[in-house]
């Protein structure tokens, strides 16, 4: 299985941290933020379930720009074989 060596950038990690500490952030935004942070300088890859969630967020018009930015980051760190 091919390993994806990408990791979360510092700017995305900072935004993810803000989302996780904001009580008004949606559950989906917090989930994506947690995934993005777990991939910051750790070598972790996005799981299949989170890939699906991130893909749905990117295809929907109801999510904010920051939520879509997190989704794109998470999706870019998915397993290359999936």
N, C-alpha and C positions, 0 to 999 in steps of 0.2 A: 504494500500500500504506500503510495507516495505521500510524503510528509510536506505539509505547507509550512514554510518557515516564516511567514509574515507574522507581525505582532502589532498590537494596538499602538498607535502613535501617541505622543504625550498630549497633543491637543484633544484627541478623542477621549483619552483617559481622564483628562481634566473635566470635560463635559459630562462624561459618565459619572464621575464622582459627584458633580453638582446635581445630577438627576437623582442619584441614590439618596442624597441628603435632603432633597426637596419633597416635603410631604404632599405636594400637589401633583407630583409626577404620576403618570399612569402606570399601571402594573406592567404593561407591555414595554414601556420605556425603561422601567427599572430592571426588567428581565434582560433586555438587550444591553443595558448599561453594565449589569453584573457580568454578563458573558464577555463583553468587551474588556472589562477590567481584569477578568480572569485570564485573558490572553495577552496582557501587557507584560512583555519581557519574561514570559514563562515557557513558551514553546507549546502551550495548549492550543488545540484546534477546536473549532466550532463543531458541536454535535449535530446529528441529523435532525433532531427535533427543533433545535434553535435555527438551523438552516431554513427549515420550512417556515418558521415564524418570521424570520427576517425577510424571506422572499415575499410573504404575504403583505408585510408592512410596506415594502417597496412598491408593490403593485396597487396599493390602496391610496386613495386621495384623502382619507380621513386623518392621517397621522401628520404630526408636525415635521418640519424640516430637520430638526435635531434628532428626532426619533428615526427618521429615514437615514440620517447620516450614521447613526449607531448601527442600524440594520445593514447598511452597506459595508461598514467596517467589519462587522461580525461575519457577514457572508464572504467577504474577501479572504477570511481566514479559515474557510472550511476545508475539508479534506479534498484533495485534488482528484481522487478517484470517484467521488460521488457525483 
